[in-house]
Structure formats: structure tokens, C-alpha cells
Amino acid sequence: ELTVGYRIPAPNMALAARVLAAAAADLQPPRSVRQDGRPPRFERVDDPGELGVTIARAVQDEVAAVGAGNVAVICPGSRVAACSAALDAAGIDHGVAIERGLNHQVTVVPVGIVKGLELDATVVVDPAGILAEEAQGLRALYVALTRATKLLTIVHPGPLPEVLAPPTRTAEPQPVG
């Protein structure tokens, strides 16, 4: 069991820890040594026609932020072709891991083969789809969320899965009288 994380920024690990708690309650999430880092960004897409544009914009933002670093678009297997087409439409040079490996700065990677990769930035697309399509959906989502050494953006069509939704705050009791 990994107890200390050296490569994942604390804000990313905090989000992934919520998924790990649901996937394997008996495991403790690693404590991140790196307390710095931008909190994960969430991009909700309610219009299916805007999903590709949102993915491309998120990739462009992350490429600008990491300079020469690498960026992966991690998605359910069923979305690989659509993610690649969205990047093509935006004129973003990229590879697809199942076709050409990780020989590009930007690569579309199906979640099923992302384990073990270390990337500067990741754009995780359709976490609900990852949960639905993968046999061990929560574990696959945890792996997807822990690939970035710097920046993480989550692009989600519709609402976030409950495991990623921000914790709700309970109202403070109000004094009576």
C-alpha cells in the first residue's frame, strides 16, 4: 500500500482520495508531499454539441500551462474516436495511444490502458462513462485522476458522479431567540 505520494499535487490527491474511499474503503490514500498545485478544474457540458469544443479548449489551456510538457486526454474507450475528432477539428496535433503510442505532446488515452503513465497534465473526460464502462469503474477513475504530476481538468457531460461532487455543507445551527 502506497502511503506517501511524491508526484501528485495535494489538491489532485484530495479529489482522488474521495474516489479511493468509495473504491477500496480499507485502503488509506497516499499523503501527498507536494502541497502546492492548482485545484482540479471542472468543466460541465450540458449541450452535447459543445463537448468537443470544451475538450479542445481544456487541452489548449493545459498545453499553454505546461509548455513543453505532455498532456493526456483520458476517456472511456467509447469516447476515444470522438475526443480525437474534437482535437482534429481544433487543429491540435495529437496521438492516440492505441494507434501511435505516446509520441505526441497531446495523446488521447483510453482509461483502460492509462495505468502506469505519468503526465504533466490530464483532461479526464466523462467520469460517469468511465464508471459505467469499466468493470472496476471506481478504481479506473482513481487511476485516471492520479496520472497528472501538475494539472488536472475534468470535463463532464451533465452532472458529476456523486463520488466527485463537492461535499455538501450543512447549515450551521442558528441561535434561537
C-alpha positions as a printed NumPy array, in Angstrom:
array([[  0.   ,   0.   ,   0.   ],
       [  1.43 ,   3.342,  -1.084],
       [  1.418,   5.731,   1.879],
       [  3.337,   8.719,   0.507],
       [  2.829,  10.303,  -2.904],
       [  5.733,  12.272,  -4.311],
       [  4.455,  13.192,  -7.75 ],
       [  0.783,  14.091,  -7.331],
       [ -0.074,  17.573,  -6.031],
       [ -2.183,  17.611,  -2.847],
       [ -5.28 ,  19.153,  -4.495],
       [ -5.397,  16.326,  -7.066],
       [ -4.762,  13.688,  -4.401],
       [ -7.565,  15.051,  -2.223],
       [-10.041,  14.545,  -5.057],
       [ -8.695,  11.093,  -5.912],
       [ -8.837,  10.116,  -2.224],
       [-12.621,  10.509,  -2.274],
       [-12.794,   8.018,  -5.143],
       [-10.397,   5.626,  -3.406],
       [-12.561,   5.715,  -0.265],
       [-15.522,   4.537,  -2.338],
       [-13.497,   2.008,  -4.356],
       [-11.498,   0.45 ,  -1.54 ],
       [-12.559,   1.697,   1.883],
       [ -9.892,  -0.462,   3.558],
       [ -7.06 ,   1.468,   1.852],
       [ -5.665,   4.76 ,   3.07 ],
       [ -4.935,   7.298,   0.332],
       [ -1.31 ,   8.332,  -0.044],
       [ -0.312,  11.548,   1.702],
       [  0.954,  13.966,  -0.907],
       [  4.349,  15.507,  -0.232],
       [  3.59 ,  18.275,  -2.741],
       [  1.181,  20.634,  -1.007],
       [  1.261,  23.091,  -3.919],
       [ -0.738,  22.947,  -7.092],
       [ -3.822,  24.31 ,  -8.73 ],
       [ -7.034,  22.644,  -7.606],
       [ -8.595,  20.364, -10.224],
       [-10.784,  22.241, -12.693],
       [-14.268,  21.071, -13.595],
       [-15.896,  21.849, -16.938],
       [-19.554,  20.853, -17.126],
       [-21.072,  20.465, -20.58 ],
       [-24.854,  20.39 , -20.801],
       [-25.082,  20.699, -24.606],
       [-23.72 ,  17.502, -26.218],
       [-22.733,  19.557, -29.265],
       [-20.297,  21.556, -27.104],
       [-18.428,  18.597, -25.623],
       [-15.736,  18.51 , -28.322],
       [-15.171,  22.262, -28.15 ],
       [-14.852,  22.08 , -24.358],
       [-12.359,  19.205, -24.558],
       [-10.254,  21.066, -27.133],
       [-10.297,  24.266, -25.076],
       [ -9.26 ,  22.372, -21.93 ],
       [ -6.38 ,  20.748, -23.822],
       [ -5.254,  24.112, -25.221],
       [ -5.317,  25.609, -21.711],
       [ -3.26 ,  22.757, -20.257],
       [ -0.728,  22.828, -23.121],
       [ -0.288,  26.561, -22.548],
       [  0.194,  25.949, -18.822],
       [  2.735,  23.102, -19.102],
       [  4.749,  24.474, -22.023],
       [  6.693,  21.561, -23.496],
       [  5.131,  19.092, -21.026],
       [  2.829,  16.27 , -22.032],
       [ -0.963,  16.254, -21.835],
       [ -3.283,  13.255, -21.975],
       [ -6.982,  13.194, -22.681],
       [ -8.146,  10.22 , -20.611],
       [-11.575,   8.928, -21.54 ],
       [-13.789,   5.848, -21.691],
       [-12.931,   3.598, -24.632],
       [-16.209,   4.536, -26.305],
       [-15.133,   8.198, -26.47 ],
       [-11.625,   7.812, -27.953],
       [-12.692,   8.484, -31.554],
       [-14.852,  11.477, -30.573],
       [-12.072,  13.004, -28.442],
       [ -9.576,  12.568, -31.273],
       [-12.032,  14.101, -33.754],
       [-12.561,  17.087, -31.447],
       [ -8.812,  17.7  , -31.295],
       [ -8.561,  17.321, -35.083],
       [-11.366,  19.852, -35.546],
       [ -9.492,  22.318, -33.313],
       [ -6.241,  21.776, -35.208],
       [ -4.474,  20.229, -32.194],
       [ -1.708,  17.808, -33.189],
       [ -2.114,  14.657, -31.116],
       [ -1.709,  10.928, -30.99 ],
       [ -3.998,   8.148, -29.893],
       [ -2.384,   5.7  , -27.502],
       [ -3.992,   2.644, -29.077],
       [ -2.716,   3.658, -32.513],
       [  0.54 ,   5.568, -32.204],
       [  1.693,   5.386, -28.602],
       [  2.69 ,   8.444, -26.614],
       [  4.845,  10.063, -29.289],
       [  2.972,  13.364, -29.222],
       [  2.751,  16.167, -26.707],
       [ -1.013,  15.553, -26.609],
       [ -2.332,  11.996, -26.577],
       [ -5.835,  10.566, -26.282],
       [ -5.647,   7.562, -23.947],
       [ -8.478,   5.164, -23.161],
       [ -8.725,   4.773, -19.388],
       [ -8.159,   1.028, -19.647],
       [ -4.503,   1.497, -20.633],
       [ -3.541,   4.648, -18.687],
       [ -2.234,   2.888, -15.557],
       [  1.485,   3.461, -15.087],
       [  1.66 ,   6.627, -17.189],
       [  2.966,   9.845, -15.679],
       [  1.841,  13.052, -17.358],
       [  2.255,  16.75 , -16.721],
       [ -1.436,  17.449, -17.262],
       [ -4.538,  15.394, -17.837],
       [ -8.003,  16.136, -19.112],
       [-10.295,  13.404, -17.791],
       [-13.378,  13.209, -19.994],
       [-16.71 ,  11.728, -18.902],
       [-16.048,  10.301, -15.439],
       [-19.588,   8.878, -15.374],
       [-18.781,   6.997, -18.586],
       [-15.617,   5.612, -17.   ],
       [-17.665,   4.374, -14.042],
       [-20.265,   2.811, -16.334],
       [-17.943,   1.184, -18.881],
       [-15.095,  -0.186, -16.795],
       [-15.513,  -3.454, -14.875],
       [-13.858,  -1.777, -11.889],
       [-15.129,   1.698, -12.644],
       [-14.188,   3.386,  -9.357],
       [-10.652,   2.012,  -9.493],
       [-10.301,   3.067, -13.131],
       [-11.467,   6.579, -12.251],
       [ -8.989,   6.703,  -9.357],
       [ -6.165,   5.746, -11.722],
       [ -7.277,   8.404, -14.23 ],
       [ -7.295,  11.091, -11.545],
       [ -3.787,  10.199, -10.346],
       [ -1.839,  10.405, -13.619],
       [ -1.099,  14.166, -13.617],
       [  2.003,  15.489, -11.9  ],
       [  0.783,  19.075, -12.295],
       [ -2.656,  19.876, -13.694],
       [ -5.991,  18.069, -13.789],
       [ -9.146,  19.124, -15.61 ],
       [-12.344,  17.086, -15.599],
       [-14.765,  17.572, -18.491],
       [-18.121,  16.075, -17.657],
       [-21.252,  15.903, -19.759],
       [-24.085,  16.622, -17.35 ],
       [-23.776,  16.287, -13.594],
       [-20.701,  14.855, -11.908],
       [-20.918,  11.362, -10.469],
       [-21.719,  11.556,  -6.762],
       [-18.216,  10.401,  -5.812],
       [-16.747,  13.556,  -7.43 ],
       [-19.439,  16.025,  -6.452],
       [-18.307,  18.631,  -3.946],
       [-19.202,  17.743,  -0.378],
       [-22.353,  19.483,   0.744],
       [-22.115,  21.827,   3.65 ],
       [-24.581,  21.517,   6.428],
       [-26.104,  24.698,   7.676],
       [-24.766,  25.994,  10.96 ],
       [-27.374,  25.864,  13.722],
       [-28.858,  29.281,  14.264],
       [-29.351,  30.6  ,  17.781],
       [-32.952,  30.779,  18.839],
       [-34.389,  33.932,  20.338]])
